Amino acid sequence: MATIAPTNMQGTGARTVTRTTLTASDTFTYNADRNPVLELDNITAGALTVTIDGADGTTVPVAGVGQVSVAAGFSTGSIAAGAKVAIPLNSISAYLRGVIAVTGGSGISASLLEF
């Protein structure tokens, strides 16, 4: 299990981005105050689907819909070989309650950017 370490993007100038190669199950700490973005770069030879799941996510109210389950986690959908996706984590905060597990991404290069 790897921990995806954040890179502080505040301030001026260039910085070295911390990259983590994902394993079968990984984790990171979500800090909403830092407007984090998780980048997933599929450097593997095949398509992968990543799931991001906070252990305490259950249901959330959605206007006009009612209660929606977030218990299964957030799925990126298939990320093609050579493709990169960026997820503004504040947009999926309901999925990030409790200890977070990142699964399905073995071999993907991940970066957690905090602004």
All heavy atoms as an XYZ file, in Angstrom:
794
protein
N       0.847     -1.176      0.000
C       0.000      0.000      0.000
C       0.890      1.236      0.000
O       1.740      1.394      0.847
C      -0.911      0.023      1.220
C      -1.716      1.310      1.317
S      -2.730      1.467      2.775
C      -4.166      0.606      2.235
N       0.669      2.101     -0.973
C       1.404      3.356     -1.066
C       0.516      4.500     -0.578
O      -0.703      4.445     -0.699
C       1.835      3.609     -2.511
N       1.162      5.523     -0.033
C       0.456      6.741      0.331
C       0.817      7.798     -0.702
O       1.999      8.066     -0.940
C       0.861      7.223      1.734
O       0.496      6.219      2.682
C       0.170      8.522      2.090
N      -0.193      8.379     -1.325
C       0.027      9.418     -2.320
C       0.315     10.714     -1.574
O      -0.560     11.263     -0.907
C      -1.193      9.571     -3.246
C      -1.533      8.225     -3.895
C      -0.950     10.647     -4.295
C      -2.892      8.190     -4.576
N       1.558     11.179     -1.659
C       1.981     12.381     -0.936
C       1.610     13.621     -1.735
O       1.756     13.641     -2.964
C       3.480     12.341     -0.689
N       1.138     14.675     -1.061
C       0.752     15.891     -1.775
C       1.954     16.751     -2.158
O       3.008     16.693     -1.527
C      -0.128     16.621     -0.762
C       0.387     16.184      0.564
C       0.844     14.756      0.369
N       1.754     17.563     -3.198
C       2.714     18.589     -3.588
C       2.042     19.933     -3.355
O       0.950     20.176     -3.871
C       3.104     18.458     -5.075
O       3.715     17.181     -5.284
C       4.063     19.553     -5.491
N       2.678     20.810     -2.576
C       2.129     22.132     -2.292
C       2.363     23.016     -3.513
O       3.501     23.281     -3.893
C       2.806     22.729     -1.060
C       2.213     24.057     -0.655
O       1.486     24.693     -1.411
N       2.528     24.498      0.544
N       1.291     23.489     -4.130
C       1.364     24.306     -5.336
C       1.213     25.794     -5.036
O       1.163     26.605     -5.962
C       0.287     23.858     -6.333
C       0.403     22.414     -6.774
S       1.947     22.030     -7.614
C       1.720     22.933     -9.135
N       1.154     26.181     -3.772
C       0.996     27.588     -3.415
C       2.322     28.317     -3.573
O       3.392     27.727     -3.466
C       0.478     27.722     -1.993
C      -0.915     27.166     -1.823
C      -1.422     27.266     -0.404
O      -0.659     27.454      0.530
N      -2.724     27.135     -0.240
N       2.237     29.605     -3.823
C       3.437     30.415     -3.968
C       3.839     30.543     -5.424
O       3.115     30.155     -6.327
N       5.013     31.108     -5.625
C       5.492     31.360     -6.977
C       6.608     30.394     -7.353
O       7.205     29.747     -6.488
C       6.028     32.800     -7.093
O       7.090     32.963     -6.157
C       4.940     33.816     -6.805
N       6.868     30.325     -8.621
C       7.986     29.530     -9.104
C       7.636     28.081     -9.358
O       6.520     27.621     -9.136
N       8.635     27.372     -9.842
C       8.473     25.958    -10.173
C       8.673     25.094     -8.943
O       9.313     25.487     -7.976
C       9.496     25.571    -11.243
N       8.105     23.912     -8.989
C       8.316     22.935     -7.923
C       8.326     21.552     -8.536
O       7.751     21.321     -9.606
C       7.262     23.035     -6.819
C       5.886     22.699     -7.259
C       4.732     23.628     -6.919
N       4.842     24.691     -6.010
C       4.883     25.983     -6.358
N       4.875     26.330     -7.614
N       4.930     26.925     -5.469
N       8.969     20.637     -7.845
C       9.001     19.250     -8.279
C       7.734     18.569     -7.775
O       7.424     18.628     -6.587
C      10.238     18.525     -7.717
O      11.400     19.211     -8.193
C      10.276     17.085     -8.159
N       7.006     17.932     -8.680
C       5.760     17.256     -8.327
C       6.091     15.851     -7.833
O       6.836     15.116     -8.479
C       4.804     17.192     -9.541
C       3.571     16.356     -9.230
C       4.414     18.604     -9.964
N       5.544     15.501     -6.673
C       5.724     14.164     -6.119
C       4.807     13.204     -6.862
O       3.613     13.449     -6.988
C       5.388     14.156     -4.614
O       6.233     15.095     -3.959
C       5.593     12.780     -4.020
N       5.386     12.107     -7.363
C       4.615     11.098     -8.085
C       4.685      9.796     -7.306
O       5.708      9.459     -6.735
C       5.183     10.882     -9.487
C       5.090     12.121    -10.376
C       5.880     11.892    -11.643
N       5.322     12.276    -12.884
C       4.194     11.897    -13.459
N       3.413     11.090    -12.922
N       3.815     12.319    -14.620
N       3.577      9.079     -7.311
C       3.488      7.788     -6.632
C       2.969      6.765     -7.622
O       1.963      7.001     -8.286
C       2.518      7.875     -5.431
O       2.969      8.912     -4.548
C       2.443      6.560     -4.685
N       3.667      5.634     -7.727
C       3.174      4.549     -8.573
C       2.189      3.734     -7.748
O       2.541      3.219     -6.683
C       4.329      3.662     -9.067
O       5.230      4.482     -9.826
C       3.806      2.537     -9.953
N       0.955      3.639     -8.241
C      -0.096      2.960     -7.491
C       0.114      1.445     -7.463
O       0.656      0.857     -8.399
C      -1.460      3.286     -8.079
C      -1.875      4.763     -8.049
C      -3.295      4.923     -8.578
C      -1.743      5.357     -6.664
N      -0.347      0.860     -6.357
C      -0.330     -0.585     -6.168
C      -1.780     -1.062     -6.154
O      -2.678     -0.331     -6.574
C       0.388     -0.954     -4.855
O      -0.340     -0.395     -3.755
C       1.815     -0.415     -4.826
N      -2.034     -2.248     -5.623
C      -3.399     -2.790     -5.588
C      -4.339     -1.936     -4.741
O      -5.517     -1.803     -5.038
C      -3.383     -4.224     -5.081
N      -3.824     -1.360     -3.656
C      -4.640     -0.511     -2.782
C      -3.745      0.565     -2.185
O      -2.734      0.255     -1.558
C      -5.296     -1.334     -1.671
O      -6.105     -0.502     -0.867
N      -4.131      1.814     -2.383
C      -3.339      2.945     -1.931
C      -4.230      3.918     -1.167
O      -5.446      3.731     -1.096
C      -2.704      3.633     -3.141
C      -1.933      2.646     -3.985
O      -0.836      2.262     -3.565
O      -2.444      2.227     -5.044
N      -3.629      4.966     -0.617
C      -4.397      5.919      0.167
C      -3.824      7.320      0.009
O      -2.711      7.494     -0.491
C      -4.438      5.503      1.654
O      -5.413      6.311      2.338
C      -3.091      5.629      2.323
N      -4.588      8.317      0.429
C      -4.110      9.691      0.532
C      -4.965     10.402      1.566
O      -6.035      9.912      1.953
C      -4.145     10.431     -0.815
C      -5.514     10.628     -1.403
C      -6.291     11.728     -1.081
C      -6.020      9.703     -2.312
C      -7.551     11.898     -1.638
C      -7.273      9.875     -2.878
C      -8.042     10.975     -2.541
N      -4.490     11.540      2.027
C      -5.242     12.361      2.970
C      -5.902     13.493      2.199
O      -5.228     14.223      1.463
C      -4.317     12.917      4.064
O      -3.720     11.818      4.754
C      -5.087     13.780      5.042
N      -7.209     13.610      2.366
C      -7.987     14.651      1.684
C      -8.072     15.875      2.573
O      -8.548     15.795      3.704
C      -9.382     14.118      1.361
C     -10.358     15.161      0.892
C     -10.126     15.883     -0.273
C     -11.532     15.420      1.597
C     -11.030     16.835     -0.723
C     -12.440     16.362      1.158
C     -12.184     17.065      0.002
O     -13.075     18.003     -0.434
N      -7.610     17.023      2.085
C      -7.683     18.282      2.810
C      -8.442     19.282      1.931
O      -7.861     19.901      1.037
C      -6.281     18.798      3.146
C      -6.318     20.016      4.031
O      -7.303     20.758      4.053
N      -5.248     20.242      4.763
N      -9.733     19.436      2.192
C     -10.612     20.276      1.367
C     -10.144     21.725      1.299
O     -10.336     22.397      0.285
C     -12.039     20.214      1.894
N      -9.521     22.223      2.365
C      -9.082     23.619      2.409
C      -7.987     23.930      1.401
O      -7.724     25.092      1.114
C      -8.593     23.979      3.809
C      -9.698     23.921      4.848
O     -10.878     24.082      4.470
O      -9.390     23.695      6.032
N      -7.349     22.919      0.867
C      -6.229     23.129     -0.054
C      -6.605     22.930     -1.520
O      -5.733     22.875     -2.384
C      -5.084     22.207      0.331
C      -4.538     22.578      1.701
C      -3.299     21.820      2.014
N      -2.828     22.207      3.345
C      -2.048     21.471      4.085
N      -1.628     20.302      3.637
N      -1.657     21.887      5.258
N      -7.912     22.820     -1.818
C      -8.391     22.653     -3.198
C      -7.571     21.616     -3.962
O      -7.007     21.908     -5.021
C      -8.397     23.987     -3.939
C      -9.344     24.965     -3.324
O     -10.477     24.623     -3.010
N      -8.890     26.190     -3.104
N      -7.525     20.381     -3.467
C      -6.663     19.370     -4.076
C      -7.178     18.842     -5.408
O      -8.388     18.756     -5.643
C      -6.652     18.253     -3.032
C      -7.969     18.384     -2.342
C      -8.267     19.854     -2.317
N      -6.215     18.479     -6.252
C      -6.500     17.846     -7.535
C      -5.655     16.576     -7.596
O      -4.444     16.622     -7.392
C      -6.154     18.770     -8.717
C      -6.318     18.046    -10.050
C      -7.005     20.036     -8.676
N      -6.310     15.463     -7.878
C      -5.614     14.186     -8.026
C      -5.441     13.914     -9.513
O      -6.419     13.877    -10.259
C      -6.409     13.048     -7.374
C      -5.783     11.658     -7.461
C      -4.462     11.599     -6.682
C      -6.756     10.609     -6.941
N      -4.197     13.765     -9.945
C      -3.901     13.432    -11.334
C      -3.515     11.969    -11.422
O      -2.687     11.492    -10.637
C      -2.751     14.291    -11.874
C      -3.110     15.732    -12.046
C      -1.996     16.528    -12.710
O      -0.838     16.068    -12.754
O      -2.294     17.629    -13.187
N      -4.120     11.273    -12.368
C      -3.835      9.863    -12.591
C      -3.347      9.708    -14.022
O      -4.088      9.966    -14.972
C      -5.092      9.014    -12.359
C      -5.718      9.131    -10.973
C      -7.049      8.392    -10.922
C      -4.760      8.595     -9.909
N      -2.086      9.305    -14.171
C      -1.448      9.168    -15.478
C      -1.254      7.678    -15.745
O      -0.425      7.025    -15.098
C      -0.108      9.900    -15.449
C       0.573      9.964    -16.797
O       0.019      9.448    -17.790
O       1.680     10.541    -16.853
N      -2.019      7.146    -16.691
C      -1.953      5.714    -16.978
C      -0.760      5.424    -17.882
O      -0.858      5.473    -19.107
C      -3.243      5.203    -17.608
C      -3.240      3.695    -17.725
O      -2.263      3.032    -17.406
N      -4.337      3.140    -18.197
N       0.365      5.105    -17.254
C       1.585      4.804    -17.988
C       1.713      3.308    -18.265
O       2.748      2.849    -18.728
C       2.823      5.333    -17.227
C       2.899      4.729    -15.821
C       2.791      6.852    -17.158
C       4.151      5.081    -15.050
N       0.644      2.551    -18.002
C       0.658      1.111    -18.242
C       0.282      0.827    -19.704
O      -0.058      1.735    -20.453
C      -0.323      0.359    -17.317
O      -1.672      0.628    -17.734
C      -0.147      0.769    -15.860
N       0.299     -0.437    -20.063
C      -0.005     -0.841    -21.439
C      -1.486     -1.109    -21.674
O      -1.890     -1.384    -22.801
C       0.799     -2.085    -21.793
N      -2.313     -1.027    -20.630
C      -3.737     -1.332    -20.792
C      -4.620     -0.328    -20.085
O      -4.168      0.458    -19.252
N      -5.900     -0.343    -20.413
C      -6.879      0.535    -19.769
C      -7.127      0.077    -18.330
O      -7.169     -1.122    -18.053
C      -8.179      0.526    -20.561
N      -7.279      1.038    -17.426
C      -7.545      0.739    -16.019
C      -8.680      1.618    -15.513
O      -8.834      2.765    -15.947
C      -6.295      0.988    -15.166
C      -5.088      0.089    -15.441
C      -3.869      0.592    -14.687
C      -5.403     -1.344    -15.059
N      -9.465      1.088    -14.588
C     -10.534      1.838    -13.940
C     -10.197      1.954    -12.461
O     -10.049      0.947    -11.772
C     -11.891      1.132    -14.114
O     -12.168      1.044    -15.511
C     -13.002      1.892    -13.420
N     -10.066      3.183    -11.986
C      -9.696      3.451    -10.604
C     -10.954      3.772     -9.795
O     -11.843      4.490    -10.274
C      -8.698      4.627    -10.528
C      -8.379      4.997     -9.092
C      -7.419      4.278    -11.295
N     -11.007      3.244     -8.577
C     -12.087      3.567     -7.645
C     -11.480      4.262     -6.436
O     -10.491      3.791     -5.876
C     -12.840      2.305     -7.200
O     -13.399      1.677     -8.364
C     -13.966      2.637     -6.236
N     -12.089      5.380     -6.040
C     -11.651      6.151     -4.883
C     -12.789      6.078     -3.874
O     -13.897      6.537     -4.150
C     -11.361      7.613     -5.270
C     -10.322      7.652     -6.404
C     -10.900      8.411     -4.057
C     -10.196      8.997     -7.074
N     -12.512      5.474     -2.713
C     -13.587      5.159     -1.774
C     -13.203      5.483     -0.340
O     -12.283      4.882      0.214
C     -13.935      3.674     -1.892
C     -15.131      3.270     -1.056
O     -15.945      4.147     -0.713
O     -15.247      2.080     -0.755
N     -13.928      6.441      0.249
C     -13.774      6.729      1.665
C     -14.590      5.733      2.480
O     -15.746      5.436      2.135
N     -14.006      5.207      3.539
C     -14.643      4.150      4.332
C     -15.957      4.578      4.976
O     -16.815      3.735      5.238
C     -13.679      3.657      5.406
N     -16.137      5.884      5.210
C     -17.335      6.357      5.906
C     -18.405      6.928      4.972
O     -19.411      7.466      5.436
C     -16.958      7.412      6.949
C     -16.064      6.856      8.033
O     -16.037      5.619      8.229
O     -15.357      7.652      8.693
N     -18.216      6.809      3.667
C     -19.208      7.315      2.720
C     -20.427      6.403      2.682
O     -20.285      5.196      2.516
N     -21.610      6.960      2.838
C     -22.847      6.166      2.800
C     -23.802      6.752      1.760
O     -23.787      6.352      0.618
C     -23.511      6.093      4.179
O     -23.743      7.420      4.654
C     -22.659      5.335      5.175
N     -24.642      7.699      2.178
C     -25.557      8.361      1.250
C     -25.466      9.873      1.427
O     -25.087     10.353      2.494
C     -27.023      7.931      1.475
O     -27.405      8.279      2.801
C     -27.208      6.445      1.241
N     -25.827     10.591      0.378
C     -25.860     12.050      0.425
C     -27.148     12.525     -0.228
O     -27.631     11.904     -1.176
C     -24.649     12.690     -0.275
C     -23.365     12.389      0.459
C     -24.535     12.255     -1.717
N     -27.726     13.630      0.285
C     -28.930     14.162     -0.347
C     -28.573     14.937     -1.612
O     -27.600     15.693     -1.629
C     -29.496     15.104      0.721
C     -28.311     15.512      1.532
C     -27.359     14.354      1.499
N     -29.331     14.711     -2.678
C     -29.139     15.431     -3.938
C     -30.471     16.086     -4.280
O     -31.494     15.399     -4.396
C     -28.690     14.476     -5.067
C     -28.606     15.217     -6.392
C     -27.361     13.818     -4.717
N     -30.434     17.406     -4.436
C     -31.655     18.161     -4.734
C     -32.341     17.617     -5.977
O     -31.702     17.374     -7.002
C     -31.320     19.635     -4.920
N     -33.637     17.375     -5.878
C     -34.419     16.896     -6.996
C     -34.317     15.401     -7.241
O     -35.007     14.861     -8.088
N     -33.444     14.726     -6.492
C     -33.251     13.294     -6.684
C     -33.561     12.522     -5.401
O     -34.181     11.481     -5.434
C     -31.795     12.978     -7.135
C     -31.560     11.488     -7.251
C     -31.484     13.669     -8.441
N     -33.096     13.052     -4.276
C     -33.245     12.364     -2.996
C     -31.896     11.842     -2.518
O     -30.860     12.405     -2.840
N     -31.897     10.753     -1.784
C     -30.670     10.174     -1.239
C     -29.942      9.352     -2.313
O     -30.552      8.525     -2.978
C     -30.992      9.280     -0.033
C     -31.546     10.024      1.165
C     -30.509     10.938      1.802
O     -29.341     10.624      1.910
N     -30.967     12.115      2.221
N     -28.658      9.598     -2.448
C     -27.831      8.885     -3.420
C     -26.704      8.190     -2.669
O     -26.036      8.801     -1.832
C     -27.249      9.853     -4.484
C     -26.285      9.133     -5.409
C     -28.366     10.504     -5.271
N     -26.482      6.923     -2.961
C     -25.426      6.162     -2.299
C     -24.059      6.502     -2.890
O     -23.876      6.543     -4.108
C     -25.658      4.658     -2.449
O     -24.566      3.951     -1.879
N     -23.090      6.741     -1.999
C     -21.695      6.928     -2.388
C     -20.831      5.813     -1.794
O     -19.607      5.873     -1.817
C     -21.161      8.321     -1.966
C     -21.903      9.430     -2.697
C     -21.263      8.514     -0.458
N     -21.496      4.804     -1.268
C     -20.810      3.727     -0.548
C     -19.843      2.933     -1.403
O     -18.843      2.421     -0.900
C     -21.841      2.792      0.083
N     -20.102      2.807     -2.679
C     -19.220      2.013     -3.553
C     -18.007      2.802     -4.018
O     -17.121      2.248     -4.651
C     -19.999      1.506     -4.753
N     -17.956      4.092     -3.725
C     -16.832      4.917     -4.125
C     -17.045      5.573     -5.472
O     -18.019      5.317     -6.177
N     -16.097      6.430     -5.830
C     -16.123      7.160     -7.099
C     -15.283      6.396     -8.115
O     -14.119      6.094     -7.867
C     -15.554      8.569     -6.916
C     -15.388      9.318     -8.199
C     -16.468      9.954     -8.784
C     -14.152      9.378     -8.825
C     -16.315     10.650     -9.982
C     -13.987     10.069    -10.024
C     -15.074     10.700    -10.593
N     -15.859      6.104     -9.270
C     -15.147      5.413    -10.336
C     -14.735      6.409    -11.415
O     -15.548      7.225    -11.849
C     -16.025      4.330    -10.968
O     -15.367      3.766    -12.082
N     -13.489      6.319    -11.838
C     -13.005      7.196    -12.902
C     -13.541      6.777    -14.259
O     -13.452      7.537    -15.215
C     -11.473      7.153    -12.996
O     -11.060      5.817    -13.296
C     -10.830      7.635    -11.714
N     -14.074      5.562    -14.352
C     -14.348      4.989    -15.657
C     -13.016      4.548    -16.236
O     -11.958      4.739    -15.633
N     -13.039      3.941    -17.378
C     -11.827      3.403    -17.980
C     -10.866      4.522    -18.380
O     -11.244      5.455    -19.085
C     -12.195      2.567    -19.205
O     -11.047      1.999    -19.769
N      -9.623      4.413    -17.914
C      -8.561      5.347    -18.299
C      -7.682      4.598    -19.298
O      -7.038      3.607    -18.950
C      -7.726      5.802    -17.092
C      -8.614      6.432    -16.012
C      -6.641      6.789    -17.539
C      -7.890      6.718    -14.697
N      -7.677      5.045    -20.529
C      -6.929      4.368    -21.581
C      -5.430      4.419    -21.317
O      -4.929      5.336    -20.645
C      -7.229      5.022    -22.928
N      -4.707      3.440    -21.845
C      -3.249      3.450    -21.760
C      -2.736      4.744    -22.375
O      -3.180      5.161    -23.440
C      -2.684      2.250    -22.499
N      -1.842      5.427    -21.657
C      -1.287      6.688    -22.137
C      -2.119      7.914    -21.819
O      -1.682      9.031    -22.064
N      -3.311      7.733    -21.254
C      -4.186      8.868    -20.932
C      -3.950      9.352    -19.505
O      -3.476      8.611    -18.645
C      -5.645      8.478    -21.111
N      -4.302     10.596    -19.257
C      -4.182     11.191    -17.929
C      -5.507     11.858    -17.597
O      -6.103     12.514    -18.455
C      -3.076     12.226    -17.923
C      -2.861     12.907    -16.570
C      -1.898     14.070    -16.705
C      -0.574     13.716    -16.129
N       0.351     14.886    -16.104
N      -5.981     11.661    -16.360
C      -7.178     12.349    -15.892
C      -6.834     13.164    -14.653
O      -5.914     12.818    -13.904
C      -8.344     11.375    -15.580
C      -8.774     10.619    -16.811
C      -7.981     10.430    -14.467
N      -7.563     14.244    -14.454
C      -7.401     15.088    -13.274
C      -8.757     15.188    -12.588
O      -9.764     15.466    -13.243
C      -6.890     16.469    -13.665
N      -8.768     14.956    -11.280
C     -10.013     14.978    -10.519
C      -9.924     16.062     -9.452
O      -9.143     15.937     -8.496
C     -10.268     13.617     -9.835
C     -10.239     12.492    -10.867
C     -11.576     13.640     -9.054
C     -10.020     11.122    -10.263
N     -10.697     17.160     -9.581
C     -10.767     18.146     -8.500
C     -11.489     17.464     -7.320
O     -12.681     17.181     -7.398
C     -11.591     19.289     -9.078
C     -11.721     18.992    -10.547
C     -11.516     17.532    -10.718
N     -10.744     17.146     -6.279
C     -11.298     16.319     -5.207
C     -12.451     16.971     -4.467
O     -13.322     16.267     -3.950
C     -10.192     15.886     -4.250
C      -9.157     14.947     -4.875
C      -8.059     14.610     -3.869
C      -9.809     13.677     -5.394
N     -12.510     18.308     -4.423
C     -13.650     18.950     -3.761
C     -14.956     18.635     -4.488
O     -16.027     18.672     -3.897
C     -13.447     20.458     -3.647
C     -12.414     20.807     -2.586
O     -11.964     19.946     -1.816
N     -12.014     22.059     -2.548
N     -14.873     18.275     -5.771
C     -16.082     17.952     -6.533
C     -16.614     16.553     -6.211
O     -17.748     16.230     -6.570
C     -15.819     18.081     -8.035
O     -14.986     17.029     -8.504
N     -15.811     15.728     -5.545
C     -16.258     14.381     -5.161
C     -16.113     14.168     -3.654
O     -15.955     13.045     -3.185
C     -15.517     13.272     -5.950
C     -14.020     13.268     -5.625
C     -15.762     13.410     -7.441
C     -13.303     11.995     -6.047
N     -16.193     15.230     -2.889
C     -15.918     15.175     -1.448
C     -16.806     14.180     -0.697
O     -16.375     13.601      0.304
C     -16.046     16.557     -0.822
O     -17.371     17.049     -0.976
N     -18.023     13.947     -1.152
C     -18.916     13.000     -0.475
C     -18.347     11.583     -0.481
O     -18.658     10.783      0.402
C     -20.297     13.014     -1.117
N     -17.511     11.273     -1.455
C     -16.899      9.938     -1.565
C     -15.655      9.806     -0.689
O     -15.095      8.718     -0.589
C     -16.482      9.659     -3.012
C     -17.617      9.526     -3.969
C     -18.063     10.619     -4.705
C     -18.246      8.309     -4.175
C     -19.102     10.496     -5.613
C     -19.282      8.170     -5.084
C     -19.706      9.273     -5.788
O     -20.731      9.146     -6.686
N     -15.192     10.904     -0.091
C     -13.892     10.928      0.567
C     -13.969     10.985      2.087
O     -13.022     11.414      2.739
C     -13.079     12.119      0.033
C     -12.923     12.167     -1.488
C     -12.177     13.421     -1.900
C     -12.227     10.921     -1.997
N     -15.047     10.529      2.649
C     -15.206     10.547      4.112
C     -14.528      9.337      4.729
O     -14.712      8.216      4.267
C     -16.685     10.563      4.475
C     -17.371     11.821      4.004
C     -18.836     11.808      4.377
N     -19.484     13.017      3.875
C     -20.737     13.090      3.515
N     -21.511     12.026      3.617
N     -21.228     14.216      3.065
N     -13.745      9.562      5.764
C     -13.046      8.464      6.438
C     -11.752      8.111      5.717
O     -11.246      8.861      4.884
N     -11.199      6.954      6.050
C      -9.954      6.497      5.428
C     -10.228      6.198      3.957
O     -11.174      5.490      3.616
C      -9.416      5.241      6.149
C      -8.178      4.708      5.444
C      -9.113      5.569      7.603
N      -9.390      6.744      3.091
C      -9.607      6.644      1.650
C      -8.774      5.512      1.069
O      -7.577      5.408      1.337
C      -9.238      7.975      0.969
C     -10.126      9.094      1.510
C      -9.350      7.867     -0.552
C      -9.647     10.483      1.180
N      -9.416      4.683      0.244
C      -8.727      3.622     -0.495
C      -8.810      3.931     -1.982
O      -9.876      4.273     -2.491
C      -9.345      2.264     -0.207
N      -7.677      3.810     -2.660
C      -7.612      3.972     -4.111
C      -7.263      2.601     -4.673
O      -6.193      2.067     -4.388
C      -6.545      5.012     -4.513
C      -6.494      5.185     -6.027
C      -6.804      6.347     -3.828
N      -8.175      2.019     -5.440
C      -7.969      0.661     -5.951
C      -8.139      0.618     -7.468
O      -8.733      1.508     -8.060
C      -8.953     -0.333     -5.305
O     -10.292      0.109     -5.552
C      -8.735     -0.441     -3.798
N      -7.624     -0.444     -8.074
C      -7.800     -0.672     -9.502
C      -6.788      0.024    -10.381
O      -6.880     -0.049    -11.604
N      -5.818      0.689     -9.777
C      -4.889      1.489    -10.579
C      -3.452      1.023    -10.559
O      -2.548      1.844    -10.747
N      -3.209     -0.252    -10.344
C      -1.827     -0.739    -10.264
C      -1.016     -0.309    -11.473
O      -1.383     -0.593    -12.611
C      -1.803     -2.262    -10.169
O      -2.283     -2.671     -8.917
N       0.074      0.413    -11.210
C       0.964      0.877    -12.267
C       0.730      2.303    -12.704
O       1.574      2.897    -13.377
N      -0.400      2.904    -12.325
C      -0.677      4.300    -12.679
C       0.226      5.208    -11.847
O       0.502      4.949    -10.685
C      -2.164      4.639    -12.433
C      -3.022      4.059    -13.567
C      -2.403      6.132    -12.286
C      -4.495      4.347    -13.447
N       0.683      6.295    -12.456
C       1.466      7.305    -11.763
C       0.497      8.375    -11.256
O      -0.202      9.002    -12.057
C       2.497      7.915    -12.706
O       3.241      8.908    -12.043
N       0.467      8.574     -9.939
C      -0.485      9.516     -9.337
C       0.237     10.706     -8.716
O       1.321     10.560     -8.147
C      -1.309      8.811     -8.261
N      -0.379     11.881     -8.839
C       0.112     13.104     -8.209
C      -1.063     13.792     -7.521
O      -2.142     13.882     -8.093
C       0.700     14.060     -9.243
O       1.737     13.452     -9.962
N      -0.829     14.258     -6.304
C      -1.832     14.990     -5.545
C      -1.354     16.424     -5.409
O      -0.364     16.688     -4.719
C      -2.041     14.336     -4.167
C      -3.042     14.990     -3.231
C      -4.436     15.043     -3.862
C      -3.079     14.246     -1.909
N      -2.026     17.333     -6.104
C      -1.639     18.734     -6.105
C      -2.552     19.532     -5.191
O      -3.771     19.417     -5.301
C      -1.702     19.302     -7.530
C      -0.963     18.494     -8.598
C      -1.161     19.120     -9.963
C       0.512     18.373     -8.258
N      -1.966     20.306     -4.293
C      -2.749     21.123     -3.354
C      -2.495     22.587     -3.617
O      -1.347     23.047     -3.616
C      -2.396     20.751     -1.918
C      -2.793     19.343     -1.555
C      -2.503     18.974     -0.125
O      -1.611     19.592      0.502
O      -3.163     18.071      0.383
N      -3.598     23.347     -3.848
C      -3.494     24.756     -4.218
C      -3.884     25.676     -3.110
O      -4.708     25.700     -2.426
C      -4.355     25.020     -5.459
C      -3.845     24.298     -6.680
C      -4.268     23.026     -6.972
C      -2.912     24.892     -7.505
C      -3.795     22.343     -8.088
C      -2.432     24.232     -8.622
C      -2.879     22.959     -8.917
